[in-house]
Amino acid sequence: MAAGVVAVALAVSWTWYQDRRQPSAAGRELFIVADFANRTGDSALGPLVAEVIRDELARTPRYASLSRERIAATMRRMRLAPEAPLTADAARELATREEIRLVVEGTVAPAGPGFALSARIVEAASGNVVHAATAMARDASDITAAIERLSGGLREGLAEPLAPIQVPTGALWSYTTPSLPALQKLQLAIVSRAAGDYLRAIEVNREAVALDPDFALAHVAVASNTVLAGLPTGPVIPGLLRALRVADSLPERERQAVEGFYHWYVTGDLTRSVAAFQGHVEWIKEFPGEAGFVGEAATALQLNGDAAAAERVVRELKSIMEQGGAYWPAGRSSGGVQLTHVQVLHALGNDVEAGRILGAYIQRRPENTRALHYRIGFLADSGRYEAAHALAAQLRRQSGLRNDLRVQAEADAVRGRVQEAAGHLRDLRDQAFTLGHPGAALEIAAAAARLRLLGGDSSGVSELDDLLARHPVDSLDVLSRPYLALALFYAQAGRAGRARGWLQRYEQEFPPEFRGPDRWMLHRAGAAAFAAEGDPARSLAELREASRFPALRVGLFDEPFIRLSDHPELARLYQRLGESDSALAVYRRFLAARSLTRISADAFERGPALEAMGTLYQERGDRRLASAAFGDFAELWREADVRLQPRVAAARRRASLLSRP
């Protein structure tokens, strides 16, 4: 039974694809014929006239009628029954959604013993009449000849190329909503997203949801843009729940997109999320030119530990897009797919192809926010942090919280310029408050305090305490409260009691049905709390438990593509337990990890990791590697804050001494 349903659906999608592609390839333009308004007593007369007109006009060399299958599919997305009358208004909206310029409308009215037939070719976008024709039927016996005369008059108007007329601005995606304004809002949001203005995209998508609260793909788009904007993802849960409630009434590719996001951000079941996204991508292949969540599909596969599969998905879809050739609709770009390909190629170590694709994309869209992030990632990956800092100034501050302030803070912090980095984060915190994200602001303040602790300045902890007193988390929606980020910070700051308090509040207040995506972060915070309490063995057990789960709902400054088994948190535990070889192995894996966004982890970990490696190598008598590690640390922090310069000088001396025979 299921196989039969899929076969039918595939047949419909192929008809849609052929219908959308072939007229263009043959140089024919599609049109729609609305049901004729029928003012006679014969209910069959209006549909009969429309059907004959449709068939007659399809004989013209320049024009072709939109297929019934495609009309039915679009009416379903408009939440209309396929068999419902196709009124003139419905036909115009359908034409706008399907990027079709022309609609034929008409009327059949009584005229004495006969009938008056009128028809007009209308520009769907503006309602302007392009051509009109009329015909009279003396009586019922003359109706067929009158329809032929009417269609002949319309064909005469279409015999020569029409003068240029207004075309719809911007291509509309084929998503399910009865509200054309909501669909147009979604398209505006896609344009903002392509330009890297993620906050604006979120705002416009929410306007779309206000117009149609059951617009599932608008809820999904809010979640997707929230991630790109660097905002906490807990608040997207209600929208995804609403989307899931209507998912069964959606076309398959939309339903699978909803389920992919739902299992990622609500249940935390990445296996089901990956399966849904893979099904979604398969359906996208049947709709070339249509929007799809390929980036999310690839990222889900990466988080699931299969970057090679992510690369295959992206490469195959790119190949299908490129085969589309001239058909690829104007205004629709594969830019998101190109940048996702850069991301996974770098993860796999293929920097040559990744750099070529990124360079070609930047030539077309030099201002794109995501492309700039990847350029910064390549610079940081090669140790060119000063150049990365300079390029970060080009990131739009209003794109989100992953903006110039944050990236410059990270580029400063990785070089030991803690005070300057903390200043950037202070400005970023204030921006978060201004944007109405106090939970994110508190998390940013915790990150700034953590950086200052690395520099030997504990005053940031008391500043965070004061900030929490002025902005209590109780005033926030429970899904927006940064329980786990605060628990992790206070544990890292040695405040075990405060850390336990935040963990207990999470257990008491956060809805259990939404905790699935938090398992990575929850066990990690628990491990830090045990470490702060002086119990490294239980801390290690918790960290190993955390490593069993993918990094789904993470802190704003976490790097989800660096596994916990490769993270300095684990290395430090091994050091406390006296397992130096294991600690060194983890540090080496950390430095070798490949991610274009790893500067978020390096800001807090790279310098201390190199310094610790130097000490561990020296303790085991490996003078050469110890000297190299201390030298790399001293070079990395050569422009560090004055407070940190004694550590730099000590490392430089040790590197020099250890390098001697």
C-alpha positions in Angstrom: 0.0 0.0 0.0 2.8 2.4 1.0 4.7 1.7 -2.2 1.6 2.4 -4.3 1.1 5.8 -2.6 4.7 6.7 -3.2 4.5 5.6 -6.8 1.5 7.8 -7.4 3.1 10.8 -5.6 6.3 10.4 -7.7 4.2 10.3 -10.9 2.5 13.5 -9.8 5.8 15.2 -9.0 7.2 14.1 -12.4 4.2 15.5 -14.2 4.7 18.8 -12.2 8.4 18.8 -13.1 7.8 18.1 -16.8 5.0 20.7 -16.9 7.2 23.3 -15.3 10.2 22.6 -17.5 9.0 21.6 -21.0 7.0 24.7 -22.0 10.0 26.9 -21.3 12.3 24.5 -23.2 9.9 24.6 -26.2 9.6 28.4 -26.0 6.0 28.3 -24.9 4.6 30.3 -22.0 2.1 28.9 -19.5 -1.3 30.3 -18.9 -4.3 29.4 -16.6 -7.9 29.4 -17.6 -10.3 30.3 -14.7 -13.8 28.9 -14.5 -16.1 31.2 -16.4 -18.6 33.1 -14.4 -21.9 31.6 -15.2 -25.0 33.7 -15.0 -27.3 31.3 -16.9 -29.4 28.6 -15.4 -27.3 25.9 -16.9 -24.6 25.0 -14.3 -22.5 23.0 -16.8 -22.2 25.9 -19.3 -19.4 27.8 -17.5 -17.0 24.9 -17.0 -17.7 23.7 -20.6 -16.7 27.1 -22.0 -13.6 27.2 -19.9 -12.6 23.7 -20.9 -13.0 24.4 -24.6 -11.1 27.7 -24.4 -8.3 25.9 -22.5 -7.9 23.3 -25.2 -8.2 25.8 -28.1 -5.6 28.2 -26.7 -3.2 25.4 -26.1 -3.0 25.0 -29.8 -1.2 28.3 -30.2 2.5 28.1 -31.0 3.6 30.3 -28.1 1.4 29.3 -25.2 0.5 26.2 -23.3 -2.1 25.6 -20.6 -1.1 24.7 -17.1 -1.8 21.0 -16.4 -4.7 19.9 -14.3 -2.3 17.9 -12.0 -0.3 21.0 -11.3 -3.4 23.1 -10.7 -4.7 20.5 -8.3 -1.3 20.4 -6.4 -1.2 24.1 -6.1 -4.8 24.3 -4.9 -4.0 21.8 -2.2 -1.1 24.1 -1.0 -3.7 26.9 -1.0 -5.8 24.7 1.3 -8.5 24.4 -1.4 -10.1 21.2 -2.5 -8.7 20.3 -6.0 -12.3 19.9 -7.3 -13.3 23.4 -5.9 -14.3 26.0 -8.6 -11.2 27.9 -9.9 -12.6 31.4 -9.7 -10.9 34.3 -11.3 -9.4 35.5 -7.9 -8.2 32.0 -7.1 -6.7 31.6 -10.6 -4.8 34.9 -10.3 -3.4 33.8 -6.9 -2.5 30.4 -8.3 -0.7 32.1 -11.2 1.2 34.4 -8.8 2.3 31.4 -6.8 3.4 29.5 -9.9 5.2 32.4 -11.5 2.7 32.5 -14.5 1.9 35.8 -16.1 -1.4 35.2 -17.8 -4.8 34.2 -16.7 -7.9 33.9 -18.9 -11.1 34.9 -17.3 -14.6 35.1 -18.8 -18.3 35.3 -18.4 -21.3 33.5 -19.9 -24.6 35.5 -19.6 -28.1 35.2 -21.0 -28.9 37.6 -23.9 -32.5 37.2 -25.0 -33.0 33.6 -26.4 -29.2 33.3 -26.7 -26.0 33.9 -24.7 -23.3 36.5 -24.5 -19.7 35.1 -24.1 -16.9 37.4 -23.1 -13.3 36.6 -22.2 -10.1 38.5 -21.4 -6.5 37.7 -21.0 -5.4 39.3 -17.7 -1.9 40.0 -16.3 -2.0 38.1 -13.0 0.2 40.4 -11.0 -1.6 43.6 -11.8 -5.0 42.6 -13.0 -4.5 44.6 -16.2 -6.4 43.3 -19.3 -3.9 42.4 -22.1 -6.5 41.3 -24.7 -10.3 40.7 -24.8 -12.8 39.0 -27.1 -16.6 38.5 -27.2 -19.0 36.3 -29.1 -22.8 35.9 -29.2 -24.8 32.6 -29.4 -28.2 33.0 -31.0 -29.6 30.1 -29.0 -28.4 26.9 -27.3 -27.8 25.3 -30.7 -25.2 28.0 -31.5 -23.2 27.8 -28.3 -20.5 25.6 -29.7 -19.9 27.9 -32.7 -19.9 30.9 -30.4 -17.2 29.3 -28.2 -15.1 28.7 -31.3 -15.5 32.3 -32.3 -14.5 33.4 -28.8 -11.4 31.2 -28.7 -10.5 32.4 -32.2 -10.6 36.0 -31.0 -8.4 35.1 -28.1 -6.0 33.2 -30.4 -5.7 36.3 -32.6 -4.6 38.3 -29.6 -1.9 35.6 -28.8 -0.8 35.1 -32.4 1.9 37.8 -32.1 4.3 38.2 -29.1 2.6 40.3 -26.4 4.2 43.6 -25.5 6.3 43.5 -22.4 4.1 43.4 -19.4 4.7 43.5 -15.7 6.0 40.2 -14.2 5.8 39.2 -10.6 8.7 40.4 -8.5 10.6 37.5 -6.9 9.9 33.9 -7.4 7.5 32.3 -4.9 8.3 28.9 -3.4 5.7 26.2 -3.6 4.8 26.0 0.1 1.4 25.2 1.6 -0.6 28.1 2.9 -4.0 29.6 2.0 -2.5 33.1 2.5 -0.7 34.5 -0.5 0.5 37.5 1.6 2.0 35.0 4.0 3.8 33.2 1.1 5.1 36.5 -0.2 6.4 37.3 3.3 8.2 34.0 3.3 9.8 34.9 0.0 11.0 38.3 1.4 12.5 36.4 4.3 14.4 34.2 1.9 15.8 37.2 0.2 16.9 38.6 3.6 18.5 35.3 4.5 20.4 35.1 1.2 21.8 38.6 2.0 22.8 37.4 5.5 20.3 39.6 7.4 19.0 36.8 9.6 17.3 38.9 12.2 15.2 40.5 9.5 14.4 37.1 8.0 13.2 35.9 11.4 11.0 39.1 11.8 9.4 38.7 8.4 8.8 34.9 8.9 7.0 35.8 12.1 4.9 38.2 10.1 4.0 35.3 7.8 3.1 33.2 10.8 0.8 36.0 12.1 -1.0 35.9 8.7 -1.3 32.1 8.8 -0.6 30.5 12.2 -0.6 27.1 10.5 2.1 28.0 7.9 4.4 25.1 8.8 7.3 26.1 6.6 7.3 29.6 8.1 7.7 28.1 11.6 10.5 25.9 10.2 12.2 28.9 8.6 12.1 30.8 12.0 14.1 27.9 13.5 16.6 27.7 10.6 17.3 31.5 10.7 17.5 31.4 14.5 20.5 29.1 14.3 22.1 31.3 11.6 21.6 34.4 13.7 23.4 32.8 16.6 20.4 32.9 18.9 19.2 30.3 21.5 17.0 27.7 19.9 14.7 26.8 22.8 12.1 29.5 21.9 11.5 27.9 18.5 9.9 24.8 20.1 6.3 26.1 20.2 6.4 27.0 16.5 7.7 23.5 15.6 5.0 21.9 17.7 2.4 23.9 15.7 4.0 22.9 12.4 4.0 19.2 13.4 0.2 19.4 14.2 -0.5 20.2 10.5 2.4 18.1 9.0 0.2 15.2 7.9 -1.8 17.5 5.6 1.4 18.8 3.8 3.1 17.5 0.7 5.7 14.9 1.5 8.8 17.2 1.1 7.3 19.8 3.5 6.2 17.2 6.0 9.7 15.7 6.1 11.3 19.1 6.5 9.0 19.7 9.5 9.9 16.3 11.0 13.6 16.9 10.5 13.5 20.1 12.5 11.1 18.7 15.1 13.3 15.8 16.0 16.4 18.0 16.0 15.1 20.8 18.2 12.3 19.2 20.2 12.8 15.5 20.7 16.6 15.4 20.2 16.3 12.2 18.1 19.0 12.9 15.5 18.5 9.5 13.9 14.9 10.3 13.0 15.9 13.9 12.1 18.6 12.6 9.6 16.1 10.1 8.1 13.5 12.9 7.6 16.0 15.3 6.1 17.3 12.6 3.7 13.8 11.9 2.6 13.2 15.7 2.2 16.3 16.0 0.0 15.2 13.1 -2.2 11.9 14.9 -2.8 13.7 18.1 -3.6 15.4 16.4 -6.5 11.9 16.0 -8.1 11.4 19.8 -7.8 14.5 21.5 -9.2 14.7 25.1 -8.4 12.6 24.8 -5.3 13.8 25.7 -1.8 15.0 22.9 0.5 16.9 22.5 3.7 20.0 20.9 2.3 22.2 22.7 4.7 20.3 21.2 7.7 20.4 17.8 6.1 24.2 17.9 5.7 24.7 19.4 9.1 22.6 16.7 10.7 24.7 14.0 9.0 27.9 15.7 10.2 26.6 15.9 13.8 25.8 12.2 13.4 29.4 11.5 12.6 29.1 11.0 8.8 30.6 14.0 7.0 31.3 11.8 3.9 27.5 11.2 3.6 26.9 14.9 4.0 29.3 15.7 1.2 27.6 13.1 -1.1 24.2 14.6 -0.5 25.4 18.1 -1.3 27.4 17.0 -4.4 24.5 15.1 -5.9 22.0 17.9 -5.4 24.5 20.4 -6.9 24.8 18.1 -9.9 21.0 18.0 -10.4 20.8 21.8 -10.1 23.6 22.3 -12.6 21.7 20.0 -15.1 18.8 22.3 -14.8 20.7 24.7 -17.0 18.7 27.6 -18.4 15.6 26.3 -16.6 16.9 27.4 -13.2 14.4 30.1 -12.3 15.6 33.7 -12.1 16.2 34.9 -8.5 16.8 31.4 -7.2 20.3 30.6 -6.3 22.1 27.5 -5.1 24.2 29.6 -2.9 23.2 27.9 0.3 24.1 24.5 -1.2 27.5 25.9 -2.4 28.4 27.2 1.0 27.3 23.9 2.7 29.6 22.1 0.3 32.4 24.4 1.4 31.7 23.4 5.0 31.7 19.7 4.6 34.7 19.6 2.2 36.8 21.4 4.8 35.7 19.0 7.4 36.9 16.2 5.1 40.2 17.9 4.5 39.6 18.9 0.9 40.6 22.5 1.3 41.5 22.9 -2.4 38.0 22.3 -3.7 36.4 24.1 -0.7 38.5 27.2 -1.4 37.7 27.1 -5.1 34.0 26.9 -4.5 34.1 29.6 -1.8 36.2 31.9 -4.0 33.8 31.6 -6.9 30.8 32.3 -4.6 32.4 35.3 -3.0 33.0 36.8 -6.5 29.3 36.8 -7.0 28.2 37.7 -3.4 31.1 39.3 -1.6 28.9 40.7 1.2 27.2 37.4 2.1 27.4 36.9 5.8 27.9 33.1 5.8 30.6 33.3 3.1 32.4 35.9 5.2 32.3 33.6 8.2 33.9 30.8 6.1 36.6 33.2 4.8 37.3 34.1 8.4 37.3 30.4 9.3 40.0 29.7 6.7 42.1 32.5 7.9 41.9 31.4 11.5 42.6 27.8 10.4 45.9 28.9 9.0 46.8 30.9 12.1 46.1 34.3 10.5 44.0 35.7 13.4 44.9 39.3 12.8 43.6 39.1 9.2 40.5 37.2 10.6 39.9 40.1 13.0 40.2 42.6 10.3 37.8 40.8 8.0 35.3 40.3 10.8 34.7 44.1 10.7 32.8 43.5 7.5 30.2 41.3 9.2 26.9 43.0 9.6 26.1 43.8 13.2 22.4 43.5 12.6 22.7 40.1 11.0 22.4 38.5 14.4 24.6 37.8 17.4 27.2 35.9 15.4 28.4 39.3 14.1 31.5 41.5 14.0 31.5 41.9 17.7 31.5 38.2 18.5 34.0 37.2 15.9 36.4 40.0 16.8 36.1 39.0 20.4 37.0 35.4 19.5 39.9 36.5 17.3 41.2 38.7 20.2 40.7 36.0 22.9 42.6 33.3 21.0 45.6 35.6 21.0 45.4 36.3 24.7 43.9 39.8 24.3 41.4 39.1 26.9 40.4 42.7 27.9 39.8 43.7 24.4 37.7 40.6 23.8 35.7 41.1 26.9 35.0 44.7 25.7 33.5 43.3 22.4 31.4 40.8 24.4 30.1 43.6 26.6 28.9 45.4 23.5 27.4 42.2 22.2 25.7 41.6 25.5 24.1 45.0 25.3 23.0 44.4 21.7 21.3 41.2 22.9 19.4 43.1 25.5 18.4 45.7 22.9 17.1 43.0 20.6 15.0 41.5 23.3 17.1 38.4 24.0 18.0 38.7 27.7 18.7 34.9 28.0 21.3 35.3 25.3 22.7 38.4 27.0 23.2 36.5 30.2 25.0 33.7 28.3 27.3 36.3 26.6 28.1 37.9 30.0 29.1 34.4 31.3 31.4 33.9 28.3 33.0 37.3 28.9 33.5 36.4 32.6 35.0 33.1 31.6 37.5 34.8 29.4 38.5 37.2 32.2 39.0 34.2 34.4 41.5 32.8 31.9 43.3 36.1 32.3 43.4 35.8 36.1 40.6 38.3 36.6 37.7 37.0 38.7 35.7 40.2 38.8 33.6 39.1 35.9 32.0 36.4 38.1 30.6 39.0 40.5 29.5 41.2 37.6 27.5 38.2 36.3 26.0 37.8 39.7 24.9 41.4 39.7 23.5 41.1 36.2 21.4 38.0 37.2 20.1 40.0 40.2 19.0 42.8 37.9 17.6 40.4 35.2 16.4 37.3 37.0 15.8 34.3 34.8 12.3 33.9 36.4 11.2 36.8 34.3 12.0 34.9 31.1 9.9 32.2 29.4 11.1 28.9 30.6 12.3 27.8 27.2 14.5 30.9 27.0 16.3 30.4 30.3 20.0 29.6 30.0 20.1 27.1 32.9 22.8 24.8 31.5 25.1 27.5 30.1 25.1 29.2 33.6 25.6 25.8 35.4 28.6 25.1 33.1 30.1 28.6 33.7 29.8 28.5 37.5 31.3 25.1 37.6 34.2 26.2 35.4 34.6 29.2 37.8 34.9 26.9 40.8 31.5 27.8 42.2 30.2 24.3 42.6 27.2 25.3 44.7 25.9 27.8 42.2 26.4 25.2 39.4 24.4 22.6 41.2 21.7 25.2 41.9 21.3 25.8 38.2 21.2 22.1 37.4 18.5 21.6 40.0 16.5 24.4 38.6 16.7 22.9 35.2 15.4 19.6 36.5 12.6 21.2 38.3 11.5 23.8 35.8 12.4 22.8 32.2 9.6 20.7 30.6 10.9 17.0 30.5 9.4 16.4 27.1 11.7 19.0 25.5 15.0 17.9 27.2 16.1 15.5 24.5 18.3 18.0 22.6 20.0 19.0 25.9 21.6 15.7 26.8 25.0 16.7 25.4 25.0 20.0 27.3 23.4 18.5 30.4 26.0 15.8 31.0 28.8 18.2 30.2 27.5 20.7 32.8 27.2 17.8 35.2 30.8 16.8 34.5 32.0 20.3 35.2 30.0 20.4 38.5 31.7 17.1 39.7 35.1 18.5 38.7 34.4 21.7 40.7 33.4 19.5 43.7 36.8 17.7 43.5 35.5 14.4 42.1 37.3 14.0 38.7 36.4 10.3 38.4 32.6 11.0 38.4 33.3 14.0 36.2 35.0 11.7 33.7 32.0 9.3 33.7 29.6 12.2 33.0 31.8 13.5 30.2 31.9 10.1 28.6 28.1 9.9 28.9 27.9 13.3 27.2 30.0 12.1 24.3 27.3 9.5 23.5 25.0 12.3 22.4 25.2 14.7 19.5 25.6 18.4 20.2 22.1 19.6 19.3 21.0 22.4 21.6 24.3 23.9 22.7 25.7 27.1 24.2 26.2 30.2 22.1 30.0 29.8 22.2 30.1 26.0 21.8 31.7 24.3 18.8 29.4 21.3 18.1 31.7 19.9 15.4 34.5 19.2 17.9 33.6 16.0 19.7 33.9 15.8 23.5 36.4 13.0 23.0 38.6 15.6 21.3 37.9 18.5 23.7 40.4 20.0 26.2 37.7 19.5 28.9 38.4 15.8 28.7 42.2 16.4 28.5 42.2 18.4 31.8 40.3 15.6 33.5 42.9 13.1 32.4 45.6 15.4 33.7 43.9 15.5 37.1 43.7 11.7 37.2 47.4 11.4 36.3 46.8 10.0 32.8 49.2 12.1 30.9 49.3 10.1 27.7 45.5 10.2 27.4 45.5 13.9 28.0 48.2 14.5 25.3 46.2 12.4 22.8 43.1 14.5 23.4 45.0 17.8 23.1 46.5 16.6 19.8 43.1 15.6 18.5 41.7 18.9 19.5 44.3 20.9 17.6 43.8 18.7 14.5 40.0 18.9 14.5 38.6 20.5 11.4 35.8 23.0 11.5 35.4 26.4 9.8 33.8 27.7 13.0 36.3 26.3 15.5 37.5 29.8 16.5 34.6 29.7 19.0 36.4 26.9 20.9 39.9 28.2 20.2 39.0 31.5 21.8 38.9 29.7 25.2 41.0 26.7 24.6 43.8 26.9 22.1 46.4 28.9 24.1 45.9 26.9 27.4 46.0 23.7 25.4 49.4 24.5 23.9 50.7 25.5 27.3 49.5 22.3 28.9 50.9 20.2 26.1 54.3 21.8 26.7 54.2 20.9 30.3 53.1 17.3 29.7 55.7 16.7 27.0 58.4 18.1 29.3 57.3 15.8 32.2 57.7 12.8 29.9 61.1 14.0 28.7 60.2 14.8 25.1 62.2 18.0 24.9 61.6 18.6 21.2 57.8 18.4 21.3 57.7 20.3 24.6 59.8 23.1 23.1 57.5 23.2 20.0 54.4 23.4 22.1 55.8 26.2 24.4 57.0 28.0 21.3 53.7 27.8 19.6 52.0 29.1 22.7 54.4 32.0 23.1 53.9 33.0 19.4 50.2 32.8 19.7 50.1 35.0 22.8 52.9 37.3 21.8 50.5 40.3 21.9 48.6 39.1 24.9 47.4 41.4 27.8 50.1 42.6 30.2 48.6 40.4 32.9 49.4 37.4 30.7 52.8 38.3 29.6 54.6 36.5 32.4 53.2 33.2 31.2 54.3 34.1 27.6 57.8 34.9 28.8 58.0 31.7 30.9 56.9 29.7 27.9 59.4 31.4 25.6 62.2 30.6 28.1 61.2 27.0 28.4 61.0 26.6 24.7 64.5 28.0 24.4 66.0 25.9 27.1 64.3 22.7 25.9 65.6 23.3 22.3 69.2 23.1 23.4 71.1 19.8 23.2 
